[in-house]
Amino acid sequence: EEAVLHSSEAKLPEDVAEFLSNKAELQHGEIKIELEPRNLGQITVKVNYSGGKANIVITAENPKTLHLLQTGAEDMGRILEQKTGELTSEFPAAGTIQFRE
């Protein structure tokens, strides 16, 4: 699946988390998200659930975008947990969000 997400550097982690939490069909699978403005590049998000915990791997083609997402990982986990009811954060005991270049 592919999608476009309009965001800004300041709001990128929150916007990505909100986008993912609204993708109910993304229980398992992968989505490529083209970010706007274009200088943010593209990210690929892979999701799977194991033992009732979400495991999310985010790959960014742009190192700056990757850094912005890593910096906002705690906020992303909080938003996903609130929206989905799943305990999702960057802490392995509660599920994971991993970032890769």
Phi, psi and omega in degrees: 000147178229150182209166175240135179234121176272126184208195174215164179302319184293328185252006187305308181301316181294318181296319178295316180297317178298316180300311182295322181292337178271358179263076184302328181285353181272053177284318175222137176140195187221143175222137175260128183241117175276122184269142174242129008292154187301334182295346176282342175081208182237145172238152174242130181243123176247130183234136166212155179250136178220123180061032179079005180248142178276135173240118186240129175242122180248123177248128180243137178280341182253120181303325179293319178297317178302315179298317179300318180291319178297318180298326182263015185301320181296316177296320179299314179299318179296315181297314180298320179296316180296319185282324187258344183080356178271147176280099185233120177205186179275001182269124186306326181295338185245014187110171184223150165236116180248150181236136180222150177264000000 
